[in-house]
Amino acid sequence: MSMNATVFPQPLKTDRLVLRLFTENDLDDMHAYQGLPEVARYLYRPPRDRARCAEVIERIGQGTPWKEDGDTLTLAVCRRDTPGVIGEVMVSLSSAYAAQAEIGWVFHPGHGGRGYATEAALALRDLAFQQLSVHRLFARIDGDNTASVRICERLSMRREAHLIENDRDDRGWGSEYVYAILAREIEPAGTD
């Protein structure tokens, strides 16, 4: 299966959110959560400083051609009723040939518990299947990240693997879950 080249042309809107490409004006908002150790803990990397956030925004703000392994679409998540970025969602093409993509999300902890991450991830899941021609969407979740496990379950993803002590950081060994869903397992929009 070959995947069509796709760019992200316009913002994606949900009931409460707008998902759009990052701009240089989003630097302070991104750094506000990407710089937190408690956020980076689940991202398999250290917190980002302002300079690194600026580099990332410059790269991801252009969208993606969505045709080669590693092409990634990262969208800023904004509330419709308040200015500013509260987090981000991403989908990364892990295999163009097999139409496999990884989904992820990062949100400022101050906006947790309100369902924003689930709402944004659902919108991105649907975009991945309906517009990006993804066959299988998966997420890799730190075994201690119970909030992200719940999001995967709300996305109707099944747990396919539990990798025991597969990674190590300054806290010691960590485990990981792999969740996934296939395009055919999603009901088309508008069905009851």
C-alpha positions in Angstrom: 0.0 0.0 0.0 1.4 3.4 -0.9 0.5 6.4 1.2 -0.5 9.7 -0.5 1.6 12.7 0.3 -0.5 14.8 2.7 0.0 18.2 4.3 -2.0 19.5 7.1 -4.0 22.3 5.4 -6.2 23.8 8.1 -6.9 23.6 11.8 -8.9 20.7 13.1 -11.8 21.7 15.4 -13.5 19.6 18.1 -16.3 20.7 20.5 -13.8 22.4 22.9 -10.5 22.4 21.1 -8.6 23.6 18.0 -5.6 21.5 16.7 -3.3 23.4 14.5 0.3 23.6 13.4 2.7 25.3 15.9 4.0 28.8 15.3 7.0 30.7 16.8 4.5 32.5 19.0 3.8 29.2 20.8 7.3 29.0 22.3 6.5 30.1 25.8 3.4 27.8 26.0 5.3 24.8 24.7 8.2 25.4 27.1 5.8 25.7 30.0 5.0 21.9 29.8 8.0 20.5 27.8 10.4 21.9 30.3 8.8 20.1 33.3 10.6 17.0 34.6 7.2 15.4 35.5 6.2 15.7 31.8 9.5 14.5 30.3 9.5 11.5 32.6 7.1 9.7 30.3 8.7 10.9 27.0 12.0 8.9 27.1 14.1 12.0 27.1 15.1 14.9 29.4 13.0 18.1 29.7 13.5 20.6 26.9 15.0 24.0 27.4 13.6 27.1 25.5 16.2 26.8 22.8 15.3 23.2 22.1 11.6 24.1 22.1 12.3 26.8 19.5 14.2 24.3 17.3 11.4 21.8 17.5 8.7 24.4 16.7 10.7 25.5 13.6 10.8 21.9 12.4 7.2 20.8 13.2 5.5 24.1 12.3 5.8 23.2 8.6 3.6 20.1 8.8 4.6 16.9 7.0 4.6 15.4 3.6 3.4 12.1 5.2 5.1 9.7 2.8 8.3 8.3 4.3 9.0 6.4 7.5 9.6 8.9 10.3 7.3 11.7 8.8 5.5 13.2 11.8 2.6 15.5 12.2 2.6 17.4 15.5 -0.3 19.7 16.3 -0.7 22.3 19.0 -3.8 21.8 21.1 -5.6 25.0 22.0 -8.9 25.6 23.9 -11.5 27.3 21.7 -12.5 29.7 24.6 -9.0 30.7 25.8 -5.8 31.7 23.9 -2.7 29.6 24.3 -1.4 26.1 23.7 -2.3 23.6 26.4 -0.5 20.6 24.9 0.2 18.7 21.7 -0.7 15.6 19.8 1.4 13.8 17.3 1.2 11.0 14.8 4.4 9.5 13.3 4.6 7.3 10.2 6.6 4.2 11.5 6.1 2.2 8.3 4.9 3.8 5.0 4.8 0.4 3.4 2.6 -1.2 6.1 0.6 2.0 6.8 1.6 1.9 10.5 1.7 5.0 12.6 2.4 5.9 16.3 0.2 8.3 18.1 1.2 10.3 21.2 0.2 13.3 23.3 1.8 15.7 25.8 -0.2 18.1 27.9 0.5 20.7 30.6 -0.4 19.1 33.9 -2.4 22.2 34.8 -5.0 21.2 32.2 -5.2 17.5 33.2 -8.4 15.8 34.3 -10.7 17.7 31.9 -10.7 15.3 29.0 -8.7 17.6 26.7 -6.1 14.9 25.9 -8.7 12.3 25.0 -10.7 14.8 22.9 -7.6 15.8 21.0 -6.3 12.3 20.6 -9.7 11.1 19.3 -9.6 13.8 16.7 -6.1 12.9 15.6 -7.0 9.2 15.6 -9.8 9.9 13.2 -7.6 12.1 11.0 -5.0 9.3 10.9 -7.5 6.8 9.6 -9.7 9.0 7.4 -7.2 11.4 5.8 -3.7 9.8 6.3 -4.7 6.3 5.2 -3.3 4.6 8.3 -4.0 0.9 8.6 -2.8 0.4 12.2 -2.3 3.1 14.9 -0.3 2.3 18.0 0.9 4.0 21.2 3.8 3.1 23.4 3.0 4.0 27.0 5.2 4.0 30.1 3.8 1.4 32.4 3.5 3.9 35.2 1.6 6.5 33.1 -2.0 5.5 34.1 -3.5 8.7 32.6 -2.2 7.7 29.1 -3.3 4.1 29.6 -6.9 5.5 30.2 -6.6 7.6 27.0 -5.7 4.6 25.0 -8.7 2.7 26.3 -11.0 5.7 25.5 -9.6 5.6 21.9 -10.8 1.9 21.8 -7.2 0.7 21.6 -6.4 -2.8 22.9 -3.3 -3.6 24.9 -1.1 -5.7 22.6 2.0 -6.0 24.7 3.5 -5.4 28.1 7.2 -5.1 27.8 8.8 -5.8 31.2 11.8 -3.7 32.2 12.6 -2.8 28.6 14.0 0.6 29.3 16.1 2.3 32.0 16.5 5.8 33.2 17.8 7.6 36.3 15.0 6.0 38.4 15.9 2.5 37.3 14.1 -0.1 35.0 10.8 0.8 33.5 8.2 -1.2 31.7 6.1 -0.2 28.7 2.7 -1.0 27.2 1.9 -1.1 23.5 -1.7 -0.3 22.6 -3.1 -0.4 19.0 -6.2 -0.2 16.9 -6.9 -1.0 13.2 -8.7 1.2 10.8 -11.5 -1.4 10.3 -12.2 -1.4 14.0 -13.4 2.3 13.9 -17.0 2.9 13.1 -17.4 5.5 10.4 -18.6 8.9 11.6 -22.3 9.3 11.8 -23.2 5.7 12.5 -25.2 4.6 15.6 
